[in-house]
Amino acid sequence: MRCRYLSDLAVDKQYQGLGIGKELVKRTRAIIGDEVSLILLSAPDAMSYYPTLGFELAGNAYVVRRKY
């Protein structure tokens, strides 16, 4: 499976709701194409946002945290 990870997508609160995040995801998807899965981890407050952009919930993720 070919996939790409979208890291640290954030829009300043004063600019949220203007379509900036939607456009960033749209442009990312256009670059990687339809044959590549796009994966991200969501902050708890944004969990309801990503399904509106076509993301499906995948309830499994693992992390090895940095030491420094």
mmCIF file of the N, C-alpha and C atoms, coordinates in Angstrom:
data_MODEL
# 
_entry.id   MODEL 
# 
loop_
_atom_site.group_PDB 
_atom_site.id 
_atom_site.type_symbol 
_atom_site.label_atom_id 
_atom_site.label_alt_id 
_atom_site.label_comp_id 
_atom_site.label_asym_id 
_atom_site.label_entity_id 
_atom_site.label_seq_id 
_atom_site.pdbx_PDB_ins_code 
_atom_site.Cartn_x 
_atom_site.Cartn_y 
_atom_site.Cartn_z 
_atom_site.occupancy 
_atom_site.B_iso_or_equiv 
_atom_site.pdbx_formal_charge 
_atom_site.auth_seq_id 
_atom_site.auth_comp_id 
_atom_site.auth_asym_id 
_atom_site.auth_atom_id 
_atom_site.pdbx_PDB_model_num 
ATOM 1   N N  . MET A 1 1  ? 0.846   -1.189 0.000  1.00 0.00 ? 1  MET A N  1 
ATOM 2   C CA . MET A 1 1  ? 0.000   0.000  0.000  1.00 0.00 ? 1  MET A CA 1 
ATOM 3   C C  . MET A 1 1  ? 0.885   1.243  0.000  1.00 0.00 ? 1  MET A C  1 
ATOM 4   N N  . ARG A 1 2  ? 0.619   2.137  -0.892 1.00 0.00 ? 2  ARG A N  1 
ATOM 5   C CA . ARG A 1 2  ? 1.332   3.402  -0.925 1.00 0.00 ? 2  ARG A CA 1 
ATOM 6   C C  . ARG A 1 2  ? 0.553   4.417  -0.096 1.00 0.00 ? 2  ARG A C  1 
ATOM 7   N N  . CYS A 1 3  ? 1.268   5.123  0.786  1.00 0.00 ? 3  CYS A N  1 
ATOM 8   C CA . CYS A 1 3  ? 0.590   6.107  1.611  1.00 0.00 ? 3  CYS A CA 1 
ATOM 9   C C  . CYS A 1 3  ? 1.521   7.269  1.934  1.00 0.00 ? 3  CYS A C  1 
ATOM 10  N N  . ARG A 1 4  ? 0.906   8.360  2.306  1.00 0.00 ? 4  ARG A N  1 
ATOM 11  C CA . ARG A 1 4  ? 1.620   9.552  2.748  1.00 0.00 ? 4  ARG A CA 1 
ATOM 12  C C  . ARG A 1 4  ? 0.979   10.010 4.043  1.00 0.00 ? 4  ARG A C  1 
ATOM 13  N N  . TYR A 1 5  ? 1.808   10.582 4.910  1.00 0.00 ? 5  TYR A N  1 
ATOM 14  C CA . TYR A 1 5  ? 1.357   11.063 6.204  1.00 0.00 ? 5  TYR A CA 1 
ATOM 15  C C  . TYR A 1 5  ? 1.316   12.582 6.180  1.00 0.00 ? 5  TYR A C  1 
ATOM 16  N N  . LEU A 1 6  ? 0.177   13.145 6.510  1.00 0.00 ? 6  LEU A N  1 
ATOM 17  C CA . LEU A 1 6  ? 0.007   14.594 6.589  1.00 0.00 ? 6  LEU A CA 1 
ATOM 18  C C  . LEU A 1 6  ? 0.251   15.006 8.032  1.00 0.00 ? 6  LEU A C  1 
ATOM 19  N N  . SER A 1 7  ? 1.317   15.740 8.235  1.00 0.00 ? 7  SER A N  1 
ATOM 20  C CA . SER A 1 7  ? 1.752   16.083 9.586  1.00 0.00 ? 7  SER A CA 1 
ATOM 21  C C  . SER A 1 7  ? 1.492   17.555 9.903  1.00 0.00 ? 7  SER A C  1 
ATOM 22  N N  . ASP A 1 8  ? 1.006   17.798 11.093 1.00 0.00 ? 8  ASP A N  1 
ATOM 23  C CA . ASP A 1 8  ? 0.892   19.151 11.637 1.00 0.00 ? 8  ASP A CA 1 
ATOM 24  C C  . ASP A 1 8  ? 0.066   20.113 10.790 1.00 0.00 ? 8  ASP A C  1 
ATOM 25  N N  . LEU A 1 9  ? -1.110  19.683 10.392 1.00 0.00 ? 9  LEU A N  1 
ATOM 26  C CA . LEU A 1 9  ? -2.028  20.588 9.710  1.00 0.00 ? 9  LEU A CA 1 
ATOM 27  C C  . LEU A 1 9  ? -2.727  21.420 10.771 1.00 0.00 ? 9  LEU A C  1 
ATOM 28  N N  . ALA A 1 10 ? -2.521  22.726 10.729 1.00 0.00 ? 10 ALA A N  1 
ATOM 29  C CA . ALA A 1 10 ? -3.148  23.608 11.717 1.00 0.00 ? 10 ALA A CA 1 
ATOM 30  C C  . ALA A 1 10 ? -3.439  24.953 11.067 1.00 0.00 ? 10 ALA A C  1 
ATOM 31  N N  . VAL A 1 11 ? -4.576  25.500 11.416 1.00 0.00 ? 11 VAL A N  1 
ATOM 32  C CA . VAL A 1 11 ? -4.955  26.824 10.949 1.00 0.00 ? 11 VAL A CA 1 
ATOM 33  C C  . VAL A 1 11 ? -5.240  27.663 12.190 1.00 0.00 ? 11 VAL A C  1 
ATOM 34  N N  . ASP A 1 12 ? -4.638  28.831 12.262 1.00 0.00 ? 12 ASP A N  1 
ATOM 35  C CA . ASP A 1 12 ? -4.847  29.741 13.385 1.00 0.00 ? 12 ASP A CA 1 
ATOM 36  C C  . ASP A 1 12 ? -6.348  29.956 13.604 1.00 0.00 ? 12 ASP A C  1 
ATOM 37  N N  . LYS A 1 13 ? -6.761  29.981 14.864 1.00 0.00 ? 13 LYS A N  1 
ATOM 38  C CA . LYS A 1 13 ? -8.187  30.080 15.194 1.00 0.00 ? 13 LYS A CA 1 
ATOM 39  C C  . LYS A 1 13 ? -8.880  31.240 14.480 1.00 0.00 ? 13 LYS A C  1 
ATOM 40  N N  . GLN A 1 14 ? -8.204  32.366 14.345 1.00 0.00 ? 14 GLN A N  1 
ATOM 41  C CA . GLN A 1 14 ? -8.859  33.529 13.726 1.00 0.00 ? 14 GLN A CA 1 
ATOM 42  C C  . GLN A 1 14 ? -9.119  33.331 12.234 1.00 0.00 ? 14 GLN A C  1 
ATOM 43  N N  . TYR A 1 15 ? -8.477  32.320 11.630 1.00 0.00 ? 15 TYR A N  1 
ATOM 44  C CA . TYR A 1 15 ? -8.662  32.044 10.203 1.00 0.00 ? 15 TYR A CA 1 
ATOM 45  C C  . TYR A 1 15 ? -9.448  30.757 9.943  1.00 0.00 ? 15 TYR A C  1 
ATOM 46  N N  . GLN A 1 16 ? -9.835  30.063 10.997 1.00 0.00 ? 16 GLN A N  1 
ATOM 47  C CA . GLN A 1 16 ? -10.611 28.842 10.817 1.00 0.00 ? 16 GLN A CA 1 
ATOM 48  C C  . GLN A 1 16 ? -11.992 29.177 10.271 1.00 0.00 ? 16 GLN A C  1 
ATOM 49  N N  . GLY A 1 17 ? -12.506 28.281 9.456  1.00 0.00 ? 17 GLY A N  1 
ATOM 50  C CA . GLY A 1 17 ? -13.818 28.498 8.865  1.00 0.00 ? 17 GLY A CA 1 
ATOM 51  C C  . GLY A 1 17 ? -13.772 29.216 7.527  1.00 0.00 ? 17 GLY A C  1 
ATOM 52  N N  . LEU A 1 18 ? -12.565 29.529 7.057  1.00 0.00 ? 18 LEU A N  1 
ATOM 53  C CA . LEU A 1 18 ? -12.413 30.227 5.781  1.00 0.00 ? 18 LEU A CA 1 
ATOM 54  C C  . LEU A 1 18 ? -12.044 29.287 4.633  1.00 0.00 ? 18 LEU A C  1 
ATOM 55  N N  . GLY A 1 19 ? -11.937 27.989 4.928  1.00 0.00 ? 19 GLY A N  1 
ATOM 56  C CA . GLY A 1 19 ? -11.623 27.018 3.885  1.00 0.00 ? 19 GLY A CA 1 
ATOM 57  C C  . GLY A 1 19 ? -10.137 26.767 3.680  1.00 0.00 ? 19 GLY A C  1 
ATOM 58  N N  . ILE A 1 20 ? -9.300  27.289 4.569  1.00 0.00 ? 20 ILE A N  1 
ATOM 59  C CA . ILE A 1 20 ? -7.852  27.133 4.420  1.00 0.00 ? 20 ILE A CA 1 
ATOM 60  C C  . ILE A 1 20 ? -7.437  25.676 4.600  1.00 0.00 ? 20 ILE A C  1 
ATOM 61  N N  . GLY A 1 21 ? -7.896  25.035 5.663  1.00 0.00 ? 21 GLY A N  1 
ATOM 62  C CA . GLY A 1 21 ? -7.557  23.629 5.902  1.00 0.00 ? 21 GLY A CA 1 
ATOM 63  C C  . GLY A 1 21 ? -8.071  22.745 4.782  1.00 0.00 ? 21 GLY A C  1 
ATOM 64  N N  . LYS A 1 22 ? -9.283  23.003 4.336  1.00 0.00 ? 22 LYS A N  1 
ATOM 65  C CA . LYS A 1 22 ? -9.871  22.241 3.233  1.00 0.00 ? 22 LYS A CA 1 
ATOM 66  C C  . LYS A 1 22 ? -9.015  22.375 1.978  1.00 0.00 ? 22 LYS A C  1 
ATOM 67  N N  . GLU A 1 23 ? -8.563  23.562 1.688  1.00 0.00 ? 23 GLU A N  1 
ATOM 68  C CA . GLU A 1 23 ? -7.736  23.794 0.500  1.00 0.00 ? 23 GLU A CA 1 
ATOM 69  C C  . GLU A 1 23 ? -6.371  23.120 0.632  1.00 0.00 ? 23 GLU A C  1 
ATOM 70  N N  . LEU A 1 24 ? -5.783  23.147 1.815  1.00 0.00 ? 24 LEU A N  1 
ATOM 71  C CA . LEU A 1 24 ? -4.496  22.483 2.021  1.00 0.00 ? 24 LEU A CA 1 
ATOM 72  C C  . LEU A 1 24 ? -4.609  20.976 1.782  1.00 0.00 ? 24 LEU A C  1 
ATOM 73  N N  . VAL A 1 25 ? -5.684  20.368 2.286  1.00 0.00 ? 25 VAL A N  1 
ATOM 74  C CA . VAL A 1 25 ? -5.899  18.938 2.068  1.00 0.00 ? 25 VAL A CA 1 
ATOM 75  C C  . VAL A 1 25 ? -6.162  18.678 0.589  1.00 0.00 ? 25 VAL A C  1 
ATOM 76  N N  . LYS A 1 26 ? -6.967  19.507 -0.042 1.00 0.00 ? 26 LYS A N  1 
ATOM 77  C CA . LYS A 1 26 ? -7.267  19.360 -1.471 1.00 0.00 ? 26 LYS A CA 1 
ATOM 78  C C  . LYS A 1 26 ? -5.995  19.399 -2.309 1.00 0.00 ? 26 LYS A C  1 
ATOM 79  N N  . ARG A 1 27 ? -5.124  20.349 -2.033 1.00 0.00 ? 27 ARG A N  1 
ATOM 80  C CA . ARG A 1 27 ? -3.870  20.467 -2.787 1.00 0.00 ? 27 ARG A CA 1 
ATOM 81  C C  . ARG A 1 27 ? -2.948  19.278 -2.526 1.00 0.00 ? 27 ARG A C  1 
ATOM 82  N N  . THR A 1 28 ? -2.910  18.825 -1.294 1.00 0.00 ? 28 THR A N  1 
ATOM 83  C CA . THR A 1 28 ? -2.091  17.653 -0.961 1.00 0.00 ? 28 THR A CA 1 
ATOM 84  C C  . THR A 1 28 ? -2.583  16.437 -1.732 1.00 0.00 ? 28 THR A C  1 
ATOM 85  N N  . ARG A 1 29 ? -3.897  16.233 -1.735 1.00 0.00 ? 29 ARG A N  1 
ATOM 86  C CA . ARG A 1 29 ? -4.470  15.086 -2.446 1.00 0.00 ? 29 ARG A CA 1 
ATOM 87  C C  . ARG A 1 29 ? -4.219  15.181 -3.947 1.00 0.00 ? 29 ARG A C  1 
ATOM 88  N N  . ALA A 1 30 ? -4.254  16.384 -4.496 1.00 0.00 ? 30 ALA A N  1 
ATOM 89  C CA . ALA A 1 30 ? -3.986  16.565 -5.928 1.00 0.00 ? 30 ALA A CA 1 
ATOM 90  C C  . ALA A 1 30 ? -2.547  16.195 -6.268 1.00 0.00 ? 30 ALA A C  1 
ATOM 91  N N  . ILE A 1 31 ? -1.634  16.507 -5.376 1.00 0.00 ? 31 ILE A N  1 
ATOM 92  C CA . ILE A 1 31 ? -0.215  16.210 -5.608 1.00 0.00 ? 31 ILE A CA 1 
ATOM 93  C C  . ILE A 1 31 ? 0.061   14.711 -5.514 1.00 0.00 ? 31 ILE A C  1 
ATOM 94  N N  . ILE A 1 32 ? -0.501  14.047 -4.501 1.00 0.00 ? 32 ILE A N  1 
ATOM 95  C CA . ILE A 1 32 ? -0.178  12.626 -4.305 1.00 0.00 ? 32 ILE A CA 1 
ATOM 96  C C  . ILE A 1 32 ? -0.982  11.701 -5.212 1.00 0.00 ? 32 ILE A C  1 
ATOM 97  N N  . GLY A 1 33 ? -2.131  12.153 -5.702 1.00 0.00 ? 33 GLY A N  1 
ATOM 98  C CA . GLY A 1 33 ? -2.938  11.351 -6.607 1.00 0.00 ? 33 GLY A CA 1 
ATOM 99  C C  . GLY A 1 33 ? -3.864  10.377 -5.902 1.00 0.00 ? 33 GLY A C  1 
ATOM 100 N N  . ASP A 1 34 ? -4.697  9.726  -6.711 1.00 0.00 ? 34 ASP A N  1 
ATOM 101 C CA . ASP A 1 34 ? -5.726  8.828  -6.176 1.00 0.00 ? 34 ASP A CA 1 
ATOM 102 C C  . ASP A 1 34 ? -5.213  7.451  -5.786 1.00 0.00 ? 34 ASP A C  1 
ATOM 103 N N  . GLU A 1 35 ? -3.993  7.113  -6.169 1.00 0.00 ? 35 GLU A N  1 
ATOM 104 C CA . GLU A 1 35 ? -3.462  5.783  -5.868 1.00 0.00 ? 35 GLU A CA 1 
ATOM 105 C C  . GLU A 1 35 ? -2.668  5.746  -4.564 1.00 0.00 ? 35 GLU A C  1 
ATOM 106 N N  . VAL A 1 36 ? -2.668  6.851  -3.835 1.00 0.00 ? 36 VAL A N  1 
ATOM 107 C CA . VAL A 1 36 ? -1.920  6.958  -2.586 1.00 0.00 ? 36 VAL A CA 1 
ATOM 108 C C  . VAL A 1 36 ? -2.889  7.309  -1.461 1.00 0.00 ? 36 VAL A C  1 
ATOM 109 N N  . SER A 1 37 ? -2.815  6.569  -0.362 1.00 0.00 ? 37 SER A N  1 
ATOM 110 C CA . SER A 1 37 ? -3.638  6.866  0.813  1.00 0.00 ? 37 SER A CA 1 
ATOM 111 C C  . SER A 1 37 ? -3.038  8.039  1.572  1.00 0.00 ? 37 SER A C  1 
ATOM 112 N N  . LEU A 1 38 ? -3.898  8.873  2.133  1.00 0.00 ? 38 LEU A N  1 
ATOM 113 C CA . LEU A 1 38 ? -3.455  10.008 2.942  1.00 0.00 ? 38 LEU A CA 1 
ATOM 114 C C  . LEU A 1 38 ? -3.852  9.728  4.385  1.00 0.00 ? 38 LEU A C  1 
ATOM 115 N N  . ILE A 1 39 ? -2.872  9.772  5.274  1.00 0.00 ? 39 ILE A N  1 
ATOM 116 C CA . ILE A 1 39 ? -3.066  9.415  6.680  1.00 0.00 ? 39 ILE A CA 1 
ATOM 117 C C  . ILE A 1 39 ? -2.706  10.609 7.552  1.00 0.00 ? 39 ILE A C  1 
ATOM 118 N N  . LEU A 1 40 ? -3.449  10.809 8.630  1.00 0.00 ? 40 LEU A N  1 
ATOM 119 C CA . LEU A 1 40 ? -3.088  11.831 9.608  1.00 0.00 ? 40 LEU A CA 1 
ATOM 120 C C  . LEU A 1 40 ? -3.593  11.426 10.979 1.00 0.00 ? 40 LEU A C  1 
ATOM 121 N N  . LEU A 1 41 ? -3.041  12.027 11.991 1.00 0.00 ? 41 LEU A N  1 
ATOM 122 C CA . LEU A 1 41 ? -3.542  11.891 13.356 1.00 0.00 ? 41 LEU A CA 1 
ATOM 123 C C  . LEU A 1 41 ? -4.206  13.209 13.708 1.00 0.00 ? 41 LEU A C  1 
ATOM 124 N N  . SER A 1 42 ? -5.340  13.141 14.360 1.00 0.00 ? 42 SER A N  1 
ATOM 125 C CA . SER A 1 42 ? -6.105  14.336 14.656 1.00 0.00 ? 42 SER A CA 1 
ATOM 126 C C  . SER A 1 42 ? -6.025  14.711 16.130 1.00 0.00 ? 42 SER A C  1 
ATOM 127 N N  . ALA A 1 43 ? -5.988  16.018 16.368 1.00 0.00 ? 43 ALA A N  1 
ATOM 128 C CA . ALA A 1 43 ? -6.160  16.513 17.733 1.00 0.00 ? 43 ALA A CA 1 
ATOM 129 C C  . ALA A 1 43 ? -7.605  16.219 18.139 1.00 0.00 ? 43 ALA A C  1 
ATOM 130 N N  . PRO A 1 44 ? -7.864  15.975 19.428 1.00 0.00 ? 44 PRO A N  1 
ATOM 131 C CA . PRO A 1 44 ? -9.225  15.639 19.854 1.00 0.00 ? 44 PRO A CA 1 
ATOM 132 C C  . PRO A 1 44 ? -10.287 16.641 19.396 1.00 0.00 ? 44 PRO A C  1 
ATOM 133 N N  . ASP A 1 45 ? -9.969  17.909 19.416 1.00 0.00 ? 45 ASP A N  1 
ATOM 134 C CA . ASP A 1 45 ? -10.953 18.930 19.042 1.00 0.00 ? 45 ASP A CA 1 
ATOM 135 C C  . ASP A 1 45 ? -11.278 18.934 17.551 1.00 0.00 ? 45 ASP A C  1 
ATOM 136 N N  . ALA A 1 46 ? -10.451 18.282 16.727 1.00 0.00 ? 46 ALA A N  1 
ATOM 137 C CA . ALA A 1 46 ? -10.661 18.287 15.280 1.00 0.00 ? 46 ALA A CA 1 
ATOM 138 C C  . ALA A 1 46 ? -11.223 16.968 14.753 1.00 0.00 ? 46 ALA A C  1 
ATOM 139 N N  . MET A 1 47 ? -11.570 16.048 15.645 1.00 0.00 ? 47 MET A N  1 
ATOM 140 C CA . MET A 1 47 ? -12.031 14.720 15.223 1.00 0.00 ? 47 MET A CA 1 
ATOM 141 C C  . MET A 1 47 ? -13.259 14.780 14.318 1.00 0.00 ? 47 MET A C  1 
ATOM 142 N N  . SER A 1 48 ? -14.135 15.733 14.518 1.00 0.00 ? 48 SER A N  1 
ATOM 143 C CA . SER A 1 48 ? -15.342 15.817 13.687 1.00 0.00 ? 48 SER A CA 1 
ATOM 144 C C  . SER A 1 48 ? -15.087 16.553 12.371 1.00 0.00 ? 48 SER A C  1 
ATOM 145 N N  . TYR A 1 49 ? -13.964 17.230 12.252 1.00 0.00 ? 49 TYR A N  1 
ATOM 146 C CA . TYR A 1 49 ? -13.653 18.007 11.050 1.00 0.00 ? 49 TYR A CA 1 
ATOM 147 C C  . TYR A 1 49 ? -13.222 17.135 9.875  1.00 0.00 ? 49 TYR A C  1 
ATOM 148 N N  . TYR A 1 50 ? -12.331 16.195 10.131 1.00 0.00 ? 50 TYR A N  1 
ATOM 149 C CA . TYR A 1 50 ? -11.729 15.435 9.038  1.00 0.00 ? 50 TYR A CA 1 
ATOM 150 C C  . TYR A 1 50 ? -12.703 14.576 8.237  1.00 0.00 ? 50 TYR A C  1 
ATOM 151 N N  . PRO A 1 51 ? -13.735 13.985 8.850  1.00 0.00 ? 51 PRO A N  1 
ATOM 152 C CA . PRO A 1 51 ? -14.710 13.261 8.018  1.00 0.00 ? 51 PRO A CA 1 
ATOM 153 C C  . PRO A 1 51 ? -15.395 14.159 6.983  1.00 0.00 ? 51 PRO A C  1 
ATOM 154 N N  . THR A 1 52 ? -15.504 15.447 7.256  1.00 0.00 ? 52 THR A N  1 
ATOM 155 C CA . THR A 1 52 ? -16.113 16.362 6.286  1.00 0.00 ? 52 THR A CA 1 
ATOM 156 C C  . THR A 1 52 ? -15.229 16.544 5.051  1.00 0.00 ? 52 THR A C  1 
ATOM 157 N N  . LEU A 1 53 ? -13.970 16.143 5.152  1.00 0.00 ? 53 LEU A N  1 
ATOM 158 C CA . LEU A 1 53 ? -13.038 16.239 4.029  1.00 0.00 ? 53 LEU A CA 1 
ATOM 159 C C  . LEU A 1 53 ? -12.825 14.896 3.347  1.00 0.00 ? 53 LEU A C  1 
ATOM 160 N N  . GLY A 1 54 ? -13.583 13.881 3.771  1.00 0.00 ? 54 GLY A N  1 
ATOM 161 C CA . GLY A 1 54 ? -13.488 12.569 3.143  1.00 0.00 ? 54 GLY A CA 1 
ATOM 162 C C  . GLY A 1 54 ? -12.618 11.562 3.875  1.00 0.00 ? 54 GLY A C  1 
ATOM 163 N N  . PHE A 1 55 ? -12.077 11.927 5.032  1.00 0.00 ? 55 PHE A N  1 
ATOM 164 C CA . PHE A 1 55 ? -11.264 10.993 5.810  1.00 0.00 ? 55 PHE A CA 1 
ATOM 165 C C  . PHE A 1 55 ? -12.163 10.015 6.548  1.00 0.00 ? 55 PHE A C  1 
ATOM 166 N N  . GLU A 1 56 ? -11.707 8.774  6.671  1.00 0.00 ? 56 GLU A N  1 
ATOM 167 C CA . GLU A 1 56 ? -12.395 7.755  7.450  1.00 0.00 ? 56 GLU A CA 1 
ATOM 168 C C  . GLU A 1 56 ? -11.632 7.533  8.746  1.00 0.00 ? 56 GLU A C  1 
ATOM 169 N N  . LEU A 1 57 ? -12.353 7.319  9.828  1.00 0.00 ? 57 LEU A N  1 
ATOM 170 C CA . LEU A 1 57 ? -11.730 7.059  11.124 1.00 0.00 ? 57 LEU A CA 1 
ATOM 171 C C  . LEU A 1 57 ? -11.012 5.716  11.099 1.00 0.00 ? 57 LEU A C  1 
ATOM 172 N N  . ALA A 1 58 ? -9.768  5.716  11.504 1.00 0.00 ? 58 ALA A N  1 
ATOM 173 C CA . ALA A 1 58 ? -8.981  4.488  11.655 1.00 0.00 ? 58 ALA A CA 1 
ATOM 174 C C  . ALA A 1 58 ? -8.525  4.469  13.107 1.00 0.00 ? 58 ALA A C  1 
ATOM 175 N N  . GLY A 1 59 ? -9.136  3.617  13.872 1.00 0.00 ? 59 GLY A N  1 
ATOM 176 C CA . GLY A 1 59 ? -8.950  3.653  15.314 1.00 0.00 ? 59 GLY A CA 1 
ATOM 177 C C  . GLY A 1 59 ? -7.691  2.999  15.844 1.00 0.00 ? 59 GLY A C  1 
ATOM 178 N N  . ASN A 1 60 ? -6.642  2.933  15.046 1.00 0.00 ? 60 ASN A N  1 
ATOM 179 C CA . ASN A 1 60 ? -5.412  2.331  15.566 1.00 0.00 ? 60 ASN A CA 1 
ATOM 180 C C  . ASN A 1 60 ? -4.205  3.150  15.125 1.00 0.00 ? 60 ASN A C  1 
ATOM 181 N N  . ALA A 1 61 ? -3.422  3.544  16.105 1.00 0.00 ? 61 ALA A N  1 
ATOM 182 C CA . ALA A 1 61 ? -2.180  4.262  15.834 1.00 0.00 ? 61 ALA A CA 1 
ATOM 183 C C  . ALA A 1 61 ? -1.219  3.972  16.971 1.00 0.00 ? 61 ALA A C  1 
ATOM 184 N N  . TYR A 1 62 ? 0.044   3.996  16.665 1.00 0.00 ? 62 TYR A N  1 
ATOM 185 C CA . TYR A 1 62 ? 1.082   3.735  17.669 1.00 0.00 ? 62 TYR A CA 1 
ATOM 186 C C  . TYR A 1 62 ? 2.150   4.793  17.562 1.00 0.00 ? 62 TYR A C  1 
ATOM 187 N N  . VAL A 1 63 ? 2.846   5.025  18.666 1.00 0.00 ? 63 VAL A N  1 
ATOM 188 C CA . VAL A 1 63 ? 3.878   6.054  18.669 1.00 0.00 ? 63 VAL A CA 1 
ATOM 189 C C  . VAL A 1 63 ? 5.045   5.635  19.567 1.00 0.00 ? 63 VAL A C  1 
ATOM 190 N N  . VAL A 1 64 ? 6.233   5.941  19.160 1.00 0.00 ? 64 VAL A N  1 
ATOM 191 C CA . VAL A 1 64 ? 7.408   5.898  20.021 1.00 0.00 ? 64 VAL A CA 1 
ATOM 192 C C  . VAL A 1 64 ? 7.760   7.368  20.221 1.00 0.00 ? 64 VAL A C  1 
ATOM 193 N N  . ARG A 1 65 ? 7.618   7.849  21.417 1.00 0.00 ? 65 ARG A N  1 
ATOM 194 C CA . ARG A 1 65 ? 7.818   9.271  21.673 1.00 0.00 ? 65 ARG A CA 1 
ATOM 195 C C  . ARG A 1 65 ? 9.302   9.623  21.691 1.00 0.00 ? 65 ARG A C  1 
ATOM 196 N N  . ARG A 1 66 ? 9.594   10.819 21.264 1.00 0.00 ? 66 ARG A N  1 
ATOM 197 C CA . ARG A 1 66 ? 10.986  11.284 21.256 1.00 0.00 ? 66 ARG A CA 1 
ATOM 198 C C  . ARG A 1 66 ? 11.495  11.415 22.679 1.00 0.00 ? 66 ARG A C  1 
ATOM 199 N N  . LYS A 1 67 ? 12.780  11.259 22.849 1.00 0.00 ? 67 LYS A N  1 
ATOM 200 C CA . LYS A 1 67 ? 13.399  11.309 24.167 1.00 0.00 ? 67 LYS A CA 1 
ATOM 201 C C  . LYS A 1 67 ? 13.733  12.734 24.577 1.00 0.00 ? 67 LYS A C  1 
ATOM 202 N N  . TYR A 1 68 ? 13.856  13.624 23.606 1.00 0.00 ? 68 TYR A N  1 
ATOM 203 C CA . TYR A 1 68 ? 14.270  15.003 23.911 1.00 0.00 ? 68 TYR A CA 1 
ATOM 204 C C  . TYR A 1 68 ? 13.274  16.002 23.414 1.00 0.00 ? 68 TYR A C  1 
# 
